[in-house]
């Protein structure tokens, strides 16, 4: 199936103004799941709470498992704040690593400040 092709039991969400379309897949009656999450879970199992999948090339219609990465909510926030998501997969992968480093540095600083107060 070509990138961006919508299957019969899929739909594109229309309530996302100024954002890329997201494809959702029907799981059961009145239960829908984003297709990129379904693809990730088929390959690697359930996505833990506090994590999300990102599209490495920025194309929300490219569901290839090689185009998806799993990041924490904190890492995703850093990636958005620092503009570390690119249309180039390698640049986005580097952005993920930088976000992980910054997130870990922030955690260590918080722990250190907390221990100084105690």
mmCIF file of the C-alpha atoms, coordinates in Angstrom:
data_MODEL
# 
_entry.id   MODEL 
# 
loop_
_atom_site.group_PDB 
_atom_site.id 
_atom_site.type_symbol 
_atom_site.label_atom_id 
_atom_site.label_alt_id 
_atom_site.label_comp_id 
_atom_site.label_asym_id 
_atom_site.label_entity_id 
_atom_site.label_seq_id 
_atom_site.pdbx_PDB_ins_code 
_atom_site.Cartn_x 
_atom_site.Cartn_y 
_atom_site.Cartn_z 
_atom_site.occupancy 
_atom_site.B_iso_or_equiv 
_atom_site.pdbx_formal_charge 
_atom_site.auth_seq_id 
_atom_site.auth_comp_id 
_atom_site.auth_asym_id 
_atom_site.auth_atom_id 
_atom_site.pdbx_PDB_model_num 
ATOM 1   C CA . UNK A 1 1   ? 0.000   0.000  0.000  1.00 0.00 ? 1   UNK A CA 1 
ATOM 2   C CA . UNK A 1 2   ? 1.343   3.444  -0.912 1.00 0.00 ? 2   UNK A CA 1 
ATOM 3   C CA . UNK A 1 3   ? 2.240   6.006  1.713  1.00 0.00 ? 3   UNK A CA 1 
ATOM 4   C CA . UNK A 1 4   ? -0.801  8.071  2.586  1.00 0.00 ? 4   UNK A CA 1 
ATOM 5   C CA . UNK A 1 5   ? -3.315  5.523  1.280  1.00 0.00 ? 5   UNK A CA 1 
ATOM 6   C CA . UNK A 1 6   ? -6.238  5.107  3.645  1.00 0.00 ? 6   UNK A CA 1 
ATOM 7   C CA . UNK A 1 7   ? -7.612  1.574  4.084  1.00 0.00 ? 7   UNK A CA 1 
ATOM 8   C CA . UNK A 1 8   ? -11.304 0.806  4.308  1.00 0.00 ? 8   UNK A CA 1 
ATOM 9   C CA . UNK A 1 9   ? -11.374 0.616  8.129  1.00 0.00 ? 9   UNK A CA 1 
ATOM 10  C CA . UNK A 1 10  ? -9.261  3.767  8.577  1.00 0.00 ? 10  UNK A CA 1 
ATOM 11  C CA . UNK A 1 11  ? -10.154 7.405  8.645  1.00 0.00 ? 11  UNK A CA 1 
ATOM 12  C CA . UNK A 1 12  ? -8.275  10.694 8.770  1.00 0.00 ? 12  UNK A CA 1 
ATOM 13  C CA . UNK A 1 13  ? -8.984  12.934 11.707 1.00 0.00 ? 13  UNK A CA 1 
ATOM 14  C CA . UNK A 1 14  ? -10.373 16.259 10.553 1.00 0.00 ? 14  UNK A CA 1 
ATOM 15  C CA . UNK A 1 15  ? -10.341 18.094 13.894 1.00 0.00 ? 15  UNK A CA 1 
ATOM 16  C CA . UNK A 1 16  ? -6.633  18.948 13.843 1.00 0.00 ? 16  UNK A CA 1 
ATOM 17  C CA . UNK A 1 17  ? -6.399  22.518 12.484 1.00 0.00 ? 17  UNK A CA 1 
ATOM 18  C CA . UNK A 1 18  ? -2.912  23.656 11.413 1.00 0.00 ? 18  UNK A CA 1 
ATOM 19  C CA . UNK A 1 19  ? -1.514  20.143 12.013 1.00 0.00 ? 19  UNK A CA 1 
ATOM 20  C CA . UNK A 1 20  ? -0.637  17.215 9.806  1.00 0.00 ? 20  UNK A CA 1 
ATOM 21  C CA . UNK A 1 21  ? -3.398  14.675 9.292  1.00 0.00 ? 21  UNK A CA 1 
ATOM 22  C CA . UNK A 1 22  ? -3.357  11.608 11.489 1.00 0.00 ? 22  UNK A CA 1 
ATOM 23  C CA . UNK A 1 23  ? -4.767  8.274  10.347 1.00 0.00 ? 23  UNK A CA 1 
ATOM 24  C CA . UNK A 1 24  ? -6.761  6.277  12.880 1.00 0.00 ? 24  UNK A CA 1 
ATOM 25  C CA . UNK A 1 25  ? -7.760  2.614  12.642 1.00 0.00 ? 25  UNK A CA 1 
ATOM 26  C CA . UNK A 1 26  ? -10.972 1.150  13.986 1.00 0.00 ? 26  UNK A CA 1 
ATOM 27  C CA . UNK A 1 27  ? -10.230 -1.309 16.815 1.00 0.00 ? 27  UNK A CA 1 
ATOM 28  C CA . UNK A 1 28  ? -13.790 -2.068 17.909 1.00 0.00 ? 28  UNK A CA 1 
ATOM 29  C CA . UNK A 1 29  ? -17.172 -0.376 17.876 1.00 0.00 ? 29  UNK A CA 1 
ATOM 30  C CA . UNK A 1 30  ? -16.558 3.287  18.779 1.00 0.00 ? 30  UNK A CA 1 
ATOM 31  C CA . UNK A 1 31  ? -12.890 2.605  19.540 1.00 0.00 ? 31  UNK A CA 1 
ATOM 32  C CA . UNK A 1 32  ? -10.210 4.046  17.279 1.00 0.00 ? 32  UNK A CA 1 
ATOM 33  C CA . UNK A 1 33  ? -6.416  4.030  17.571 1.00 0.00 ? 33  UNK A CA 1 
ATOM 34  C CA . UNK A 1 34  ? -3.806  6.102  15.707 1.00 0.00 ? 34  UNK A CA 1 
ATOM 35  C CA . UNK A 1 35  ? -2.315  3.901  12.999 1.00 0.00 ? 35  UNK A CA 1 
ATOM 36  C CA . UNK A 1 36  ? 1.299   4.729  13.893 1.00 0.00 ? 36  UNK A CA 1 
ATOM 37  C CA . UNK A 1 37  ? 0.706   3.441  17.448 1.00 0.00 ? 37  UNK A CA 1 
ATOM 38  C CA . UNK A 1 38  ? -0.826  0.252  16.055 1.00 0.00 ? 38  UNK A CA 1 
ATOM 39  C CA . UNK A 1 39  ? 2.179   -0.298 13.771 1.00 0.00 ? 39  UNK A CA 1 
ATOM 40  C CA . UNK A 1 40  ? 4.616   0.233  16.676 1.00 0.00 ? 40  UNK A CA 1 
ATOM 41  C CA . UNK A 1 41  ? 2.688   -2.101 18.995 1.00 0.00 ? 41  UNK A CA 1 
ATOM 42  C CA . UNK A 1 42  ? 2.556   -4.849 16.351 1.00 0.00 ? 42  UNK A CA 1 
ATOM 43  C CA . UNK A 1 43  ? 6.348   -4.700 16.030 1.00 0.00 ? 43  UNK A CA 1 
ATOM 44  C CA . UNK A 1 44  ? 7.464   -4.057 19.637 1.00 0.00 ? 44  UNK A CA 1 
ATOM 45  C CA . UNK A 1 45  ? 4.495   -4.562 21.971 1.00 0.00 ? 45  UNK A CA 1 
ATOM 46  C CA . UNK A 1 46  ? 2.483   -2.048 24.024 1.00 0.00 ? 46  UNK A CA 1 
ATOM 47  C CA . UNK A 1 47  ? 3.675   1.525  24.345 1.00 0.00 ? 47  UNK A CA 1 
ATOM 48  C CA . UNK A 1 48  ? 4.355   2.282  28.036 1.00 0.00 ? 48  UNK A CA 1 
ATOM 49  C CA . UNK A 1 49  ? 2.561   5.142  29.746 1.00 0.00 ? 49  UNK A CA 1 
ATOM 50  C CA . UNK A 1 50  ? 4.499   8.395  29.399 1.00 0.00 ? 50  UNK A CA 1 
ATOM 51  C CA . UNK A 1 51  ? 5.883   7.503  25.956 1.00 0.00 ? 51  UNK A CA 1 
ATOM 52  C CA . UNK A 1 52  ? 4.853   8.446  22.450 1.00 0.00 ? 52  UNK A CA 1 
ATOM 53  C CA . UNK A 1 53  ? 5.848   7.591  18.905 1.00 0.00 ? 53  UNK A CA 1 
ATOM 54  C CA . UNK A 1 54  ? 7.336   10.190 16.593 1.00 0.00 ? 54  UNK A CA 1 
ATOM 55  C CA . UNK A 1 55  ? 7.712   10.195 12.817 1.00 0.00 ? 55  UNK A CA 1 
ATOM 56  C CA . UNK A 1 56  ? 11.421  10.452 12.005 1.00 0.00 ? 56  UNK A CA 1 
ATOM 57  C CA . UNK A 1 57  ? 10.842  12.114 8.628  1.00 0.00 ? 57  UNK A CA 1 
ATOM 58  C CA . UNK A 1 58  ? 8.031   14.339 9.915  1.00 0.00 ? 58  UNK A CA 1 
ATOM 59  C CA . UNK A 1 59  ? 5.527   12.723 7.520  1.00 0.00 ? 59  UNK A CA 1 
ATOM 60  C CA . UNK A 1 60  ? 2.529   11.587 9.559  1.00 0.00 ? 60  UNK A CA 1 
ATOM 61  C CA . UNK A 1 61  ? 1.366   9.413  6.660  1.00 0.00 ? 61  UNK A CA 1 
ATOM 62  C CA . UNK A 1 62  ? 4.550   7.297  6.485  1.00 0.00 ? 62  UNK A CA 1 
ATOM 63  C CA . UNK A 1 63  ? 3.785   4.325  8.759  1.00 0.00 ? 63  UNK A CA 1 
ATOM 64  C CA . UNK A 1 64  ? 6.945   2.350  8.037  1.00 0.00 ? 64  UNK A CA 1 
ATOM 65  C CA . UNK A 1 65  ? 8.389   0.929  11.266 1.00 0.00 ? 65  UNK A CA 1 
ATOM 66  C CA . UNK A 1 66  ? 11.775  2.354  10.215 1.00 0.00 ? 66  UNK A CA 1 
ATOM 67  C CA . UNK A 1 67  ? 10.160  5.807  10.274 1.00 0.00 ? 67  UNK A CA 1 
ATOM 68  C CA . UNK A 1 68  ? 8.901   5.536  13.864 1.00 0.00 ? 68  UNK A CA 1 
ATOM 69  C CA . UNK A 1 69  ? 10.754  6.114  17.135 1.00 0.00 ? 69  UNK A CA 1 
ATOM 70  C CA . UNK A 1 70  ? 9.635   5.918  20.760 1.00 0.00 ? 70  UNK A CA 1 
ATOM 71  C CA . UNK A 1 71  ? 10.400  8.854  23.064 1.00 0.00 ? 71  UNK A CA 1 
ATOM 72  C CA . UNK A 1 72  ? 9.289   9.930  26.524 1.00 0.00 ? 72  UNK A CA 1 
ATOM 73  C CA . UNK A 1 73  ? 6.885   12.817 26.947 1.00 0.00 ? 73  UNK A CA 1 
ATOM 74  C CA . UNK A 1 74  ? 9.746   14.898 28.409 1.00 0.00 ? 74  UNK A CA 1 
ATOM 75  C CA . UNK A 1 75  ? 12.004  14.148 25.430 1.00 0.00 ? 75  UNK A CA 1 
ATOM 76  C CA . UNK A 1 76  ? 9.184   15.013 23.028 1.00 0.00 ? 76  UNK A CA 1 
ATOM 77  C CA . UNK A 1 77  ? 8.640   18.325 24.819 1.00 0.00 ? 77  UNK A CA 1 
ATOM 78  C CA . UNK A 1 78  ? 12.346  19.162 24.543 1.00 0.00 ? 78  UNK A CA 1 
ATOM 79  C CA . UNK A 1 79  ? 12.362  18.174 20.857 1.00 0.00 ? 79  UNK A CA 1 
ATOM 80  C CA . UNK A 1 80  ? 9.478   20.552 20.171 1.00 0.00 ? 80  UNK A CA 1 
ATOM 81  C CA . UNK A 1 81  ? 10.903  23.414 22.243 1.00 0.00 ? 81  UNK A CA 1 
ATOM 82  C CA . UNK A 1 82  ? 14.350  23.138 20.628 1.00 0.00 ? 82  UNK A CA 1 
ATOM 83  C CA . UNK A 1 83  ? 13.010  22.437 17.100 1.00 0.00 ? 83  UNK A CA 1 
ATOM 84  C CA . UNK A 1 84  ? 14.790  19.080 16.906 1.00 0.00 ? 84  UNK A CA 1 
ATOM 85  C CA . UNK A 1 85  ? 12.251  17.396 14.612 1.00 0.00 ? 85  UNK A CA 1 
ATOM 86  C CA . UNK A 1 86  ? 13.239  17.530 10.954 1.00 0.00 ? 86  UNK A CA 1 
ATOM 87  C CA . UNK A 1 87  ? 12.187  16.085 7.607  1.00 0.00 ? 87  UNK A CA 1 
ATOM 88  C CA . UNK A 1 88  ? 15.579  14.308 7.559  1.00 0.00 ? 88  UNK A CA 1 
ATOM 89  C CA . UNK A 1 89  ? 15.491  11.048 9.541  1.00 0.00 ? 89  UNK A CA 1 
ATOM 90  C CA . UNK A 1 90  ? 19.139  11.297 10.627 1.00 0.00 ? 90  UNK A CA 1 
ATOM 91  C CA . UNK A 1 91  ? 18.680  14.840 11.922 1.00 0.00 ? 91  UNK A CA 1 
ATOM 92  C CA . UNK A 1 92  ? 15.591  13.773 13.900 1.00 0.00 ? 92  UNK A CA 1 
ATOM 93  C CA . UNK A 1 93  ? 17.482  10.760 15.326 1.00 0.00 ? 93  UNK A CA 1 
ATOM 94  C CA . UNK A 1 94  ? 20.250  13.127 16.429 1.00 0.00 ? 94  UNK A CA 1 
ATOM 95  C CA . UNK A 1 95  ? 17.575  15.404 17.907 1.00 0.00 ? 95  UNK A CA 1 
ATOM 96  C CA . UNK A 1 96  ? 16.208  12.464 19.906 1.00 0.00 ? 96  UNK A CA 1 
ATOM 97  C CA . UNK A 1 97  ? 19.661  11.717 21.313 1.00 0.00 ? 97  UNK A CA 1 
ATOM 98  C CA . UNK A 1 98  ? 20.195  15.386 22.191 1.00 0.00 ? 98  UNK A CA 1 
ATOM 99  C CA . UNK A 1 99  ? 16.751  15.509 23.857 1.00 0.00 ? 99  UNK A CA 1 
ATOM 100 C CA . UNK A 1 100 ? 17.632  12.390 25.885 1.00 0.00 ? 100 UNK A CA 1 
ATOM 101 C CA . UNK A 1 101 ? 20.870  14.007 27.007 1.00 0.00 ? 101 UNK A CA 1 
ATOM 102 C CA . UNK A 1 102 ? 19.129  17.246 27.984 1.00 0.00 ? 102 UNK A CA 1 
ATOM 103 C CA . UNK A 1 103 ? 16.363  15.345 29.780 1.00 0.00 ? 103 UNK A CA 1 
ATOM 104 C CA . UNK A 1 104 ? 18.866  13.255 31.748 1.00 0.00 ? 104 UNK A CA 1 
ATOM 105 C CA . UNK A 1 105 ? 20.878  16.371 32.633 1.00 0.00 ? 105 UNK A CA 1 
ATOM 106 C CA . UNK A 1 106 ? 17.703  18.036 33.898 1.00 0.00 ? 106 UNK A CA 1 
ATOM 107 C CA . UNK A 1 107 ? 16.826  14.961 36.011 1.00 0.00 ? 107 UNK A CA 1 
ATOM 108 C CA . UNK A 1 108 ? 20.301  14.901 37.591 1.00 0.00 ? 108 UNK A CA 1 
ATOM 109 C CA . UNK A 1 109 ? 20.138  18.633 38.407 1.00 0.00 ? 109 UNK A CA 1 
ATOM 110 C CA . UNK A 1 110 ? 16.703  18.210 40.015 1.00 0.00 ? 110 UNK A CA 1 
ATOM 111 C CA . UNK A 1 111 ? 17.932  15.270 42.108 1.00 0.00 ? 111 UNK A CA 1 
ATOM 112 C CA . UNK A 1 112 ? 20.988  17.237 43.197 1.00 0.00 ? 112 UNK A CA 1 
ATOM 113 C CA . UNK A 1 113 ? 18.875  20.272 44.226 1.00 0.00 ? 113 UNK A CA 1 
ATOM 114 C CA . UNK A 1 114 ? 16.462  18.007 46.092 1.00 0.00 ? 114 UNK A CA 1 
ATOM 115 C CA . UNK A 1 115 ? 19.299  16.362 48.011 1.00 0.00 ? 115 UNK A CA 1 
ATOM 116 C CA . UNK A 1 116 ? 20.789  19.757 48.929 1.00 0.00 ? 116 UNK A CA 1 
ATOM 117 C CA . UNK A 1 117 ? 17.472  20.812 50.477 1.00 0.00 ? 117 UNK A CA 1 
ATOM 118 C CA . UNK A 1 118 ? 17.210  17.666 52.586 1.00 0.00 ? 118 UNK A CA 1 
# 
